[in-house]
Amino acid sequence: MKSVAEICSDLIRFDTTNPGSGERPAAEYVATLLADAGIEPVVFESAPKRTTVVARIAGESPDALLVHGHLDVVPADPAEWRTHPFSGEIADGCVHGRGAVDMKGACAMTLAAVLGMAARGERPRRDLVLAFLADEEATGDYGSRYAVTEHRGLFDGVTEAISESGGFSVTSGEHRVYPIGVGERGTAWMKLTARGVAGHGSRPAVDNPVATLAHALSRLASYEWPVRLTPSVAALLESLSRIIGRPVDLDRLDEEAERLGALGGLFRSQIRNSANPTMLNAGYKVNVVPSTAEAHVDGRYMPGLQEEFLETVDRLLGPKVTREFVNLEEAPAAPYPSAFFDELAGTLAAEDPGARPVPYVLAGGTDAKSFNRIGITTYGFTPLMLRPDLDYFGMFHGKDERVPVEGLEFGTRVLTRLVGGA
């Protein structure tokens, strides 16, 4: 049987860049591994080569746990990397390449855990549903959204799920903290449009939409969003206060995030809404004032704050800029405290007695939003014990993405404990 590092390396070598040529080769590889182990995969496509794999492993109880991950990755420019982003090279104790962290490494851990159990003839404690999805790095239309609408029956009996962005170690001094995701910010991707009067670039502008849009984007980008503490983030801050032995000053959270270093990264982006301009498009010739100008904004809002977020955006943009949604998703939340959170924390402590699990809210978004629509709550839990010097957050969509082999092996043991094969 292949090791978890080898599976991760194999997956990375499939270029599943989104947008790109699709996930089919990686999905076929996953389906083959499962089938060879006696686990029957269901393979379907929402569009040519936009491929998803789902499998159910019967357990001792029909109550089902879903483990979902995505096979697509964001683009990577080989010229900017020390090793080719799709080499899957295993060197210096790490697996290198695009998707090592986000999230082919997690898919590899899931596969290694269930394949190991199958080889030993072990059954999970309860039904286990595995989903290896397309299109998470976009809107999920070709992946999780399609799966929950067109193949809803594959997820019958599932109430809880685990997926990316949680369960990893954050080391600060003597403390090894493991954030477990209990929610994530909502998504509001917006297209902005300013309309004006076209004219010659040498003449005084009557109504220049480029200038209108530029001023609006400047107001939006420079706005200081107020701190809004949700119950889950407040619980995280209380947990961190106990771990470090002193209260986190709630009146100076930006300064506290800076002071706490790696631990501060767990709440730096989760204490307020945000709206970042990311794309601009206007004009077609330097001496022509165009009649329209467009921009795209990545907006994220805390659970329960969608209305406040949109009202603020509209006020900052002003009456001459219109917005439309490219993607609007609610901010899902999982129960905390809960028995399942305690179960997740216990599996970490069993493999790492020094583990200090804490609740955590993700700054970005995942496929959890789609599964939340059908009543499945997702906890962020892809366990990794990481080297203290590895910038885990910087690996997401960053250059020279890599994951430690020891971390993958640790995560495989944790997942095996969780599903009942240990």
Disulfide bonds with the S-S distance in Angstrom:
none
